[in-house]
Amino acid sequence: MARKKRWSAEVTEHSDALELEPLVFEKDDPKEIAASLKRSADKSEKRKAEPFRSAMSMLTFYINRAGKNLPADRKKVLEEAKDALRHLYGRSADD
């Protein structure tokens, strides 16, 4: 029997707010992840929040849903992507 997909995987793959590039969260370069999320958020017409918040929310959602199953090196890349995303939008860590 095939394993049923989790709802969080479904949200990540088929978000109504952002159309994500395939395998965006599997990239090894935090700057590439951030740039991809920025492109998706900037061009989205369905999002309810400003582009920065939508992109950061999707990244945070992915990290939180992966939880303890996310290897430390992968989490480090994704946390660095948060900083890169802030930089792309001219935000500080306090925003």
Secondary structure, 3 states (H helix, E strand, C coil): CCCCCCHHHHHHHCCCCCCCCCCHHHCCCHHHHHHHHHHHHHHCCCCCCCHHHHHHHHHHHHHHHHHHHCCHHHHHHHHHHHHHHHHHCCCCCCC
